[in-house]
Amino acid sequence: RTALHHLRSVCRACKVGAVVQKGQMTAMQTQVLAGLRRMFQRRQSARKLCAVFSQQLLSMAWVKLRHTTAVLARCQTIAEQAFQQRCLGLALLKWRQASSKQVMLHWLPALISAWHQVTRRERFRRRCEQAHGLRKWR
């Protein structure tokens, strides 16, 4: 407790601005001042070490953030391309369905009627050939 009391008194004296010369200091005061110097040096060393670690962590965090940002940008590009391809695929599917419906409505009836005409003519030709062949044979 006495060392702490001396430490407080020395700190108060330093705050007020009193300067104690080396010749006037007692052994206890020198030990207290030496302890204060060591604490101050450790504190300064700790501050420097903390600053170095903070700088390292900050730079590592910055690199990680840039990497994550680049990865997210790539993922967003891939997602947009997939979305566009899906939309394009759906549009193409709708177009095919509409065009097949258009074929069914527009071209198929004309095609079926032309096919019926061709088959009727062919049937008629065969009948005529059969009848003509039978007449010739008799």
Secondary structure, DSSP 8 states (H G I E B T S, - for coil): -HHHHHHHHHHHHHHHT----GGG--HHHHHHHHHHHHHHHHHHHHHHHHHHHHHHHHHHHHHHHHHHHHHHHHHHHHHHHHHHHHHHHHHHHHHHHHHHHHIIIIIHHHHHHHHHHHHHHHHHHHHHHHHHHHHHH-
